[in-house]
Amino acid sequence: MLSLPPTVRVFVAVAPIDMRGSFDALAGAVRHLGLDPVDGHLYLFLNKRRRLAKAL
């Protein structure tokens, strides 16, 4: 079970992401939204078929 403090927000991407990219590419996607990938929040990305997930 994943236990997060109440100050941590979880963001889930609604558009699929290419999972062949690195975590740097995911960080770039977060920055593209105007957010900071190292701010302590959780960012969740899914592939097109919604079978693979990556968290940042």
PDB file of N, H, CA, C and O in Angstrom:
ATOM      1  N   MET A   1       0.846  -1.171   0.000  1.00  0.00           N
ATOM      2  CA  MET A   1       0.000   0.000   0.000  1.00  0.00           C
ATOM      3  C   MET A   1       0.890   1.232   0.000  1.00  0.00           C
ATOM      4  O   MET A   1       1.898   1.292   0.704  1.00  0.00           O
ATOM      5  N   LEU A   2       0.505   2.196  -0.789  1.00  0.00           N
ATOM      6  H   LEU A   2      -0.314   2.147  -1.361  1.00  0.00           H
ATOM      7  CA  LEU A   2       1.230   3.448  -0.902  1.00  0.00           C
ATOM      8  C   LEU A   2       0.601   4.475   0.021  1.00  0.00           C
ATOM      9  O   LEU A   2      -0.580   4.802  -0.099  1.00  0.00           O
ATOM     10  N   SER A   3       1.400   4.970   0.934  1.00  0.00           N
ATOM     11  H   SER A   3       2.359   4.704   1.031  1.00  0.00           H
ATOM     12  CA  SER A   3       0.917   5.945   1.893  1.00  0.00           C
ATOM     13  C   SER A   3       1.586   7.290   1.614  1.00  0.00           C
ATOM     14  O   SER A   3       2.808   7.412   1.698  1.00  0.00           O
ATOM     15  N   LEU A   4       0.785   8.287   1.284  1.00  0.00           N
ATOM     16  H   LEU A   4      -0.208   8.188   1.216  1.00  0.00           H
ATOM     17  CA  LEU A   4       1.294   9.619   0.956  1.00  0.00           C
ATOM     18  C   LEU A   4       0.793  10.627   1.987  1.00  0.00           C
ATOM     19  O   LEU A   4      -0.333  10.510   2.472  1.00  0.00           O
ATOM     20  N   PRO A   5       1.619  11.611   2.321  1.00  0.00           N
ATOM     21  CA  PRO A   5       1.135  12.665   3.223  1.00  0.00           C
ATOM     22  C   PRO A   5       0.033  13.481   2.554  1.00  0.00           C
ATOM     23  O   PRO A   5      -0.053  13.502   1.326  1.00  0.00           O
ATOM     24  N   PRO A   6      -0.793  14.140   3.319  1.00  0.00           N
ATOM     25  CA  PRO A   6      -1.904  14.909   2.738  1.00  0.00           C
ATOM     26  C   PRO A   6      -1.464  16.101   1.892  1.00  0.00           C
ATOM     27  O   PRO A   6      -2.280  16.661   1.160  1.00  0.00           O
ATOM     28  N   THR A   7      -0.226  16.493   1.972  1.00  0.00           N
ATOM     29  H   THR A   7       0.436  16.038   2.566  1.00  0.00           H
ATOM     30  CA  THR A   7       0.249  17.629   1.177  1.00  0.00           C
ATOM     31  C   THR A   7       0.641  17.227  -0.240  1.00  0.00           C
ATOM     32  O   THR A   7       0.840  18.094  -1.091  1.00  0.00           O
ATOM     33  N   VAL A   8       0.755  15.937  -0.505  1.00  0.00           N
ATOM     34  H   VAL A   8       0.594  15.233   0.186  1.00  0.00           H
ATOM     35  CA  VAL A   8       1.162  15.455  -1.833  1.00  0.00           C
ATOM     36  C   VAL A   8      -0.066  15.354  -2.727  1.00  0.00           C
ATOM     37  O   VAL A   8      -1.064  14.723  -2.379  1.00  0.00           O
ATOM     38  N   ARG A   9       0.035  15.991  -3.885  1.00  0.00           N
ATOM     39  H   ARG A   9       0.846  16.503  -4.168  1.00  0.00           H
ATOM     40  CA  ARG A   9      -1.044  15.915  -4.871  1.00  0.00           C
ATOM     41  C   ARG A   9      -0.660  14.880  -5.924  1.00  0.00           C
ATOM     42  O   ARG A   9       0.518  14.724  -6.243  1.00  0.00           O
ATOM     43  N   VAL A  10      -1.638  14.184  -6.457  1.00  0.00           N
ATOM     44  H   VAL A  10      -2.596  14.311  -6.199  1.00  0.00           H
ATOM     45  CA  VAL A  10      -1.420  13.173  -7.492  1.00  0.00           C
ATOM     46  C   VAL A  10      -2.046  13.687  -8.782  1.00  0.00           C
ATOM     47  O   VAL A  10      -3.244  13.964  -8.836  1.00  0.00           O
ATOM     48  N   PHE A  11      -1.220  13.812  -9.821  1.00  0.00           N
ATOM     49  H   PHE A  11      -0.247  13.588  -9.778  1.00  0.00           H
ATOM     50  CA  PHE A  11      -1.675  14.260 -11.130  1.00  0.00           C
ATOM     51  C   PHE A  11      -1.636  13.068 -12.075  1.00  0.00           C
ATOM     52  O   PHE A  11      -0.622  12.375 -12.160  1.00  0.00           O
ATOM     53  N   VAL A  12      -2.734  12.823 -12.787  1.00  0.00           N
ATOM     54  H   VAL A  12      -3.558  13.385 -12.719  1.00  0.00           H
ATOM     55  CA  VAL A  12      -2.818  11.728 -13.747  1.00  0.00           C
ATOM     56  C   VAL A  12      -3.002  12.341 -15.126  1.00  0.00           C
ATOM     57  O   VAL A  12      -3.923  13.126 -15.351  1.00  0.00           O
ATOM     58  N   ALA A  13      -2.113  11.975 -16.051  1.00  0.00           N
ATOM     59  H   ALA A  13      -1.365  11.338 -15.868  1.00  0.00           H
ATOM     60  CA  ALA A  13      -2.200  12.494 -17.417  1.00  0.00           C
ATOM     61  C   ALA A  13      -3.388  11.860 -18.125  1.00  0.00           C
ATOM     62  O   ALA A  13      -3.569  10.644 -18.060  1.00  0.00           O
ATOM     63  N   VAL A  14      -4.197  12.665 -18.799  1.00  0.00           N
ATOM     64  H   VAL A  14      -4.050  13.652 -18.852  1.00  0.00           H
ATOM     65  CA  VAL A  14      -5.356  12.142 -19.514  1.00  0.00           C
ATOM     66  C   VAL A  14      -5.000  11.721 -20.934  1.00  0.00           C
ATOM     67  O   VAL A  14      -5.667  10.866 -21.516  1.00  0.00           O
ATOM     68  N   ALA A  15      -3.957  12.315 -21.488  1.00  0.00           N
ATOM     69  H   ALA A  15      -3.415  13.010 -21.015  1.00  0.00           H
ATOM     70  CA  ALA A  15      -3.497  11.937 -22.826  1.00  0.00           C
ATOM     71  C   ALA A  15      -2.420  10.863 -22.694  1.00  0.00           C
ATOM     72  O   ALA A  15      -1.574  10.941 -21.804  1.00  0.00           O
ATOM     73  N   PRO A  16      -2.444   9.859 -23.577  1.00  0.00           N
ATOM     74  CA  PRO A  16      -1.413   8.813 -23.492  1.00  0.00           C
ATOM     75  C   PRO A  16      -0.038   9.369 -23.821  1.00  0.00           C
ATOM     76  O   PRO A  16       0.099  10.325 -24.585  1.00  0.00           O
ATOM     77  N   ILE A  17       0.974   8.752 -23.230  1.00  0.00           N
ATOM     78  H   ILE A  17       0.863   7.976 -22.610  1.00  0.00           H
ATOM     79  CA  ILE A  17       2.376   9.157 -23.402  1.00  0.00           C
ATOM     80  C   ILE A  17       3.141   7.998 -24.033  1.00  0.00           C
ATOM     81  O   ILE A  17       2.837   6.835 -23.768  1.00  0.00           O
ATOM     82  N   ASP A  18       4.120   8.306 -24.856  1.00  0.00           N
ATOM     83  H   ASP A  18       4.367   9.251 -25.071  1.00  0.00           H
ATOM     84  CA  ASP A  18       4.976   7.292 -25.452  1.00  0.00           C
ATOM     85  C   ASP A  18       5.925   6.761 -24.380  1.00  0.00           C
ATOM     86  O   ASP A  18       6.760   7.506 -23.867  1.00  0.00           O
ATOM     87  N   MET A  19       5.804   5.496 -24.044  1.00  0.00           N
ATOM     88  H   MET A  19       5.126   4.891 -24.460  1.00  0.00           H
ATOM     89  CA  MET A  19       6.590   4.908 -22.962  1.00  0.00           C
ATOM     90  C   MET A  19       8.019   4.568 -23.367  1.00  0.00           C
ATOM     91  O   MET A  19       8.804   4.107 -22.538  1.00  0.00           O
ATOM     92  N   ARG A  20       8.363   4.790 -24.629  1.00  0.00           N
ATOM     93  H   ARG A  20       7.725   5.165 -25.303  1.00  0.00           H
ATOM     94  CA  ARG A  20       9.745   4.535 -25.046  1.00  0.00           C
ATOM     95  C   ARG A  20      10.687   5.631 -24.571  1.00  0.00           C
ATOM     96  O   ARG A  20      11.904   5.449 -24.562  1.00  0.00           O
ATOM     97  N   GLY A  21      10.129   6.760 -24.179  1.00  0.00           N
ATOM     98  H   GLY A  21       9.140   6.908 -24.186  1.00  0.00           H
ATOM     99  CA  GLY A  21      10.945   7.863 -23.698  1.00  0.00           C
ATOM    100  C   GLY A  21      11.458   7.622 -22.287  1.00  0.00           C
ATOM    101  O   GLY A  21      10.962   6.755 -21.566  1.00  0.00           O
ATOM    102  N   SER A  22      12.443   8.392 -21.915  1.00  0.00           N
ATOM    103  H   SER A  22      12.845   9.096 -22.500  1.00  0.00           H
ATOM    104  CA  SER A  22      13.041   8.253 -20.587  1.00  0.00           C
ATOM    105  C   SER A  22      12.245   9.067 -19.571  1.00  0.00           C
ATOM    106  O   SER A  22      11.266   9.734 -19.907  1.00  0.00           O
ATOM    107  N   PHE A  23      12.694   8.991 -18.321  1.00  0.00           N
ATOM    108  H   PHE A  23      13.489   8.449 -18.048  1.00  0.00           H
ATOM    109  CA  PHE A  23      12.052   9.789 -17.283  1.00  0.00           C
ATOM    110  C   PHE A  23      12.332  11.273 -17.502  1.00  0.00           C
ATOM    111  O   PHE A  23      11.574  12.119 -17.028  1.00  0.00           O
ATOM    112  N   ASP A  24      13.400  11.596 -18.207  1.00  0.00           N
ATOM    113  H   ASP A  24      14.016  10.909 -18.593  1.00  0.00           H
ATOM    114  CA  ASP A  24      13.655  13.001 -18.554  1.00  0.00           C
ATOM    115  C   ASP A  24      12.580  13.518 -19.507  1.00  0.00           C
ATOM    116  O   ASP A  24      12.179  14.679 -19.425  1.00  0.00           O
ATOM    117  N   ALA A  25      12.114  12.654 -20.410  1.00  0.00           N
ATOM    118  H   ALA A  25      12.440  11.710 -20.477  1.00  0.00           H
ATOM    119  CA  ALA A  25      11.034  13.050 -21.315  1.00  0.00           C
ATOM    120  C   ALA A  25       9.741  13.278 -20.535  1.00  0.00           C
ATOM    121  O   ALA A  25       8.978  14.193 -20.847  1.00  0.00           O
ATOM    122  N   LEU A  26       9.494  12.447 -19.519  1.00  0.00           N
ATOM    123  H   LEU A  26      10.114  11.705 -19.265  1.00  0.00           H
ATOM    124  CA  LEU A  26       8.311  12.654 -18.684  1.00  0.00           C
ATOM    125  C   LEU A  26       8.422  13.954 -17.895  1.00  0.00           C
ATOM    126  O   LEU A  26       7.439  14.678 -17.739  1.00  0.00           O
ATOM    127  N   ALA A  27       9.614  14.243 -17.402  1.00  0.00           N
ATOM    128  H   ALA A  27      10.412  13.654 -17.529  1.00  0.00           H
ATOM    129  CA  ALA A  27       9.835  15.503 -16.693  1.00  0.00           C
ATOM    130  C   ALA A  27       9.600  16.686 -17.627  1.00  0.00           C
ATOM    131  O   ALA A  27       9.069  17.715 -17.209  1.00  0.00           O
ATOM    132  N   GLY A  28       9.992  16.542 -18.881  1.00  0.00           N
ATOM    133  H   GLY A  28      10.423  15.707 -19.221  1.00  0.00           H
ATOM    134  CA  GLY A  28       9.726  17.586 -19.867  1.00  0.00           C
ATOM    135  C   GLY A  28       8.238  17.772 -20.106  1.00  0.00           C
ATOM    136  O   GLY A  28       7.776  18.896 -20.304  1.00  0.00           O
ATOM    137  N   ALA A  29       7.484  16.680 -20.089  1.00  0.00           N
ATOM    138  H   ALA A  29       7.860  15.767 -19.928  1.00  0.00           H
ATOM    139  CA  ALA A  29       6.028  16.779 -20.252  1.00  0.00           C
ATOM    140  C   ALA A  29       5.400  17.513 -19.067  1.00  0.00           C
ATOM    141  O   ALA A  29       4.448  18.275 -19.237  1.00  0.00           O
ATOM    142  N   VAL A  30       5.929  17.285 -17.882  1.00  0.00           N
ATOM    143  H   VAL A  30       6.702  16.666 -17.744  1.00  0.00           H
ATOM    144  CA  VAL A  30       5.433  17.986 -16.693  1.00  0.00           C
ATOM    145  C   VAL A  30       5.773  19.468 -16.792  1.00  0.00           C
ATOM    146  O   VAL A  30       4.937  20.322 -16.495  1.00  0.00           O
ATOM    147  N   ARG A  31       6.991  19.770 -17.205  1.00  0.00           N
ATOM    148  H   ARG A  31       7.669  19.076 -17.446  1.00  0.00           H
ATOM    149  CA  ARG A  31       7.394  21.181 -17.352  1.00  0.00           C
ATOM    150  C   ARG A  31       6.570  21.886 -18.418  1.00  0.00           C
ATOM    151  O   ARG A  31       6.290  23.079 -18.307  1.00  0.00           O
ATOM    152  N   HIS A  32       6.179  21.137 -19.461  1.00  0.00           N
ATOM    153  H   HIS A  32       6.407  20.167 -19.551  1.00  0.00           H
ATOM    154  CA  HIS A  32       5.360  21.707 -20.535  1.00  0.00           C
ATOM    155  C   HIS A  32       4.006  22.178 -19.998  1.00  0.00           C
ATOM    156  O   HIS A  32       3.405  23.100 -20.551  1.00  0.00           O
ATOM    157  N   LEU A  33       3.534  21.555 -18.938  1.00  0.00           N
ATOM    158  H   LEU A  33       4.022  20.807 -18.489  1.00  0.00           H
ATOM    159  CA  LEU A  33       2.276  21.957 -18.306  1.00  0.00           C
ATOM    160  C   LEU A  33       2.453  23.126 -17.345  1.00  0.00           C
ATOM    161  O   LEU A  33       1.481  23.627 -16.780  1.00  0.00           O
ATOM    162  N   GLY A  34       3.699  23.560 -17.162  1.00  0.00           N
ATOM    163  H   GLY A  34       4.490  23.153 -17.620  1.00  0.00           H
ATOM    164  CA  GLY A  34       3.964  24.674 -16.257  1.00  0.00           C
ATOM    165  C   GLY A  34       4.154  24.249 -14.822  1.00  0.00           C
ATOM    166  O   GLY A  34       4.070  25.079 -13.917  1.00  0.00           O
ATOM    167  N   LEU A  35       4.410  22.968 -14.592  1.00  0.00           N
ATOM    168  H   LEU A  35       4.478  22.294 -15.328  1.00  0.00           H
ATOM    169  CA  LEU A  35       4.620  22.448 -13.244  1.00  0.00           C
ATOM    170  C   LEU A  35       6.078  22.055 -13.070  1.00  0.00           C
ATOM    171  O   LEU A  35       6.819  21.934 -14.045  1.00  0.00           O
ATOM    172  N   ASP A  36       6.480  21.858 -11.833  1.00  0.00           N
ATOM    173  H   ASP A  36       5.878  21.956 -11.041  1.00  0.00           H
ATOM    174  CA  ASP A  36       7.853  21.475 -11.526  1.00  0.00           C
ATOM    175  C   ASP A  36       7.886  19.985 -11.167  1.00  0.00           C
ATOM    176  O   ASP A  36       7.225  19.582 -10.211  1.00  0.00           O
ATOM    177  N   PRO A  37       8.642  19.147 -11.910  1.00  0.00           N
ATOM    178  CA  PRO A  37       8.639  17.707 -11.641  1.00  0.00           C
ATOM    179  C   PRO A  37       9.308  17.300 -10.334  1.00  0.00           C
ATOM    180  O   PRO A  37       9.169  16.151  -9.915  1.00  0.00           O
ATOM    181  N   VAL A  38      10.024  18.196  -9.684  1.00  0.00           N
ATOM    182  H   VAL A  38      10.137  19.130 -10.024  1.00  0.00           H
ATOM    183  CA  VAL A  38      10.700  17.857  -8.428  1.00  0.00           C
ATOM    184  C   VAL A  38      10.081  18.592  -7.238  1.00  0.00           C
ATOM    185  O   VAL A  38      10.754  18.828  -6.235  1.00  0.00           O
ATOM    186  N   ASP A  39       8.808  18.951  -7.348  1.00  0.00           N
ATOM    187  H   ASP A  39       8.262  18.759  -8.162  1.00  0.00           H
ATOM    188  CA  ASP A  39       8.152  19.700  -6.276  1.00  0.00           C
ATOM    189  C   ASP A  39       7.572  18.810  -5.186  1.00  0.00           C
ATOM    190  O   ASP A  39       6.994  19.324  -4.228  1.00  0.00           O
ATOM    191  N   GLY A  40       7.707  17.489  -5.299  1.00  0.00           N
ATOM    192  H   GLY A  40       8.177  17.071  -6.077  1.00  0.00           H
ATOM    193  CA  GLY A  40       7.224  16.586  -4.261  1.00  0.00           C
ATOM    194  C   GLY A  40       5.872  15.977  -4.550  1.00  0.00           C
ATOM    195  O   GLY A  40       5.375  15.177  -3.757  1.00  0.00           O
ATOM    196  N   HIS A  41       5.264  16.336  -5.670  1.00  0.00           N
ATOM    197  H   HIS A  41       5.668  16.986  -6.314  1.00  0.00           H
ATOM    198  CA  HIS A  41       3.981  15.756  -6.049  1.00  0.00           C
ATOM    199  C   HIS A  41       4.222  14.531  -6.931  1.00  0.00           C
ATOM    200  O   HIS A  41       5.338  14.307  -7.399  1.00  0.00           O
ATOM    201  N   LEU A  42       3.182  13.751  -7.150  1.00  0.00           N
ATOM    202  H   LEU A  42       2.276  13.933  -6.769  1.00  0.00           H
ATOM    203  CA  LEU A  42       3.267  12.518  -7.921  1.00  0.00           C
ATOM    204  C   LEU A  42       2.585  12.729  -9.261  1.00  0.00           C
ATOM    205  O   LEU A  42       1.448  13.194  -9.324  1.00  0.00           O
ATOM    206  N   TYR A  43       3.294  12.381 -10.339  1.00  0.00           N
ATOM    207  H   TYR A  43       4.218  12.003 -10.288  1.00  0.00           H
ATOM    208  CA  TYR A  43       2.769  12.509 -11.693  1.00  0.00           C
ATOM    209  C   TYR A  43       2.703  11.118 -12.301  1.00  0.00           C
ATOM    210  O   TYR A  43       3.706  10.406 -12.339  1.00  0.00           O
ATOM    211  N   LEU A  44       1.522  10.727 -12.777  1.00  0.00           N
ATOM    212  H   LEU A  44       0.706  11.305 -12.746  1.00  0.00           H
ATOM    213  CA  LEU A  44       1.299   9.392 -13.309  1.00  0.00           C
ATOM    214  C   LEU A  44       0.986   9.486 -14.796  1.00  0.00           C
ATOM    215  O   LEU A  44       0.129  10.263 -15.218  1.00  0.00           O
ATOM    216  N   PHE A  45       1.701   8.677 -15.588  1.00  0.00           N
ATOM    217  H   PHE A  45       2.398   8.046 -15.245  1.00  0.00           H
ATOM    218  CA  PHE A  45       1.529   8.647 -17.033  1.00  0.00           C
ATOM    219  C   PHE A  45       1.169   7.232 -17.457  1.00  0.00           C
ATOM    220  O   PHE A  45       1.699   6.262 -16.916  1.00  0.00           O
ATOM    221  N   LEU A  46       0.263   7.117 -18.433  1.00  0.00           N
ATOM    222  H   LEU A  46      -0.167   7.906 -18.873  1.00  0.00           H
ATOM    223  CA  LEU A  46      -0.168   5.826 -18.957  1.00  0.00           C
ATOM    224  C   LEU A  46       0.093   5.771 -20.455  1.00  0.00           C
ATOM    225  O   LEU A  46       0.153   6.801 -21.127  1.00  0.00           O
ATOM    226  N   ASN A  47       0.249   4.540 -20.973  1.00  0.00           N
ATOM    227  H   ASN A  47       0.201   3.704 -20.427  1.00  0.00           H
ATOM    228  CA  ASN A  47       0.428   4.398 -22.411  1.00  0.00           C
ATOM    229  C   ASN A  47      -0.932   4.383 -23.100  1.00  0.00           C
ATOM    230  O   ASN A  47      -1.969   4.507 -22.449  1.00  0.00           O
ATOM    231  N   LYS A  48      -0.917   4.232 -24.416  1.00  0.00           N
ATOM    232  H   LYS A  48      -0.074   4.131 -24.944  1.00  0.00           H
ATOM    233  CA  LYS A  48      -2.148   4.335 -25.199  1.00  0.00           C
ATOM    234  C   LYS A  48      -3.164   3.264 -24.825  1.00  0.00           C
ATOM    235  O   LYS A  48      -4.362   3.544 -24.773  1.00  0.00           O
ATOM    236  N   ARG A  49      -2.708   2.052 -24.567  1.00  0.00           N
ATOM    237  H   ARG A  49      -1.735   1.825 -24.609  1.00  0.00           H
ATOM    238  CA  ARG A  49      -3.619   0.957 -24.219  1.00  0.00           C
ATOM    239  C   ARG A  49      -3.927   0.885 -22.724  1.00  0.00           C
ATOM    240  O   ARG A  49      -4.682   0.018 -22.283  1.00  0.00           O
ATOM    241  N   ARG A  50      -3.349   1.785 -21.955  1.00  0.00           N
ATOM    242  H   ARG A  50      -2.736   2.489 -22.313  1.00  0.00           H
ATOM    243  CA  ARG A  50      -3.542   1.856 -20.504  1.00  0.00           C
ATOM    244  C   ARG A  50      -3.085   0.585 -19.790  1.00  0.00           C
ATOM    245  O   ARG A  50      -3.671   0.186 -18.783  1.00  0.00           O
ATOM    246  N   ARG A  51      -2.037  -0.048 -20.316  1.00  0.00           N
ATOM    247  H   ARG A  51      -1.560   0.275 -21.133  1.00  0.00           H
ATOM    248  CA  ARG A  51      -1.488  -1.252 -19.697  1.00  0.00           C
ATOM    249  C   ARG A  51      -0.181  -0.988 -18.964  1.00  0.00           C
ATOM    250  O   ARG A  51       0.189  -1.736 -18.059  1.00  0.00           O
ATOM    251  N   LEU A  52       0.510   0.063 -19.348  1.00  0.00           N
ATOM    252  H   LEU A  52       0.209   0.670 -20.083  1.00  0.00           H
ATOM    253  CA  LEU A  52       1.781   0.434 -18.703  1.00  0.00           C
ATOM    254  C   LEU A  52       1.619   1.794 -18.044  1.00  0.00           C
ATOM    255  O   LEU A  52       0.927   2.676 -18.552  1.00  0.00           O
ATOM    256  N   ALA A  53       2.275   1.938 -16.900  1.00  0.00           N
ATOM    257  H   ALA A  53       2.836   1.221 -16.487  1.00  0.00           H
ATOM    258  CA  ALA A  53       2.236   3.206 -16.190  1.00  0.00           C
ATOM    259  C   ALA A  53       3.628   3.551 -15.704  1.00  0.00           C
ATOM    260  O   ALA A  53       4.409   2.668 -15.350  1.00  0.00           O
ATOM    261  N   LYS A  54       3.934   4.831 -15.686  1.00  0.00           N
ATOM    262  H   LYS A  54       3.300   5.549 -15.973  1.00  0.00           H
ATOM    263  CA  LYS A  54       5.170   5.342 -15.112  1.00  0.00           C
ATOM    264  C   LYS A  54       4.806   6.482 -14.183  1.00  0.00           C
ATOM    265  O   LYS A  54       3.951   7.312 -14.494  1.00  0.00           O
ATOM    266  N   ALA A  55       5.462   6.508 -13.047  1.00  0.00           N
ATOM    267  H   ALA A  55       6.156   5.834 -12.794  1.00  0.00           H
ATOM    268  CA  ALA A  55       5.218   7.579 -12.081  1.00  0.00           C
ATOM    269  C   ALA A  55       6.487   8.400 -11.923  1.00  0.00           C
ATOM    270  O   ALA A  55       7.598   7.870 -11.958  1.00  0.00           O
ATOM    271  N   LEU A  56       6.307   9.662 -11.754  1.00  0.00           N
ATOM    272  H   LEU A  56       5.405  10.092 -11.726  1.00  0.00           H
ATOM    273  CA  LEU A  56       7.434  10.574 -11.579  1.00  0.00           C
ATOM    274  C   LEU A  56       7.172  11.400 -10.345  1.00  0.00           C
ATOM    275  O   LEU A  56       7.987  12.249  -9.985  1.00  0.00           O
TER     276      LEU A  56
END
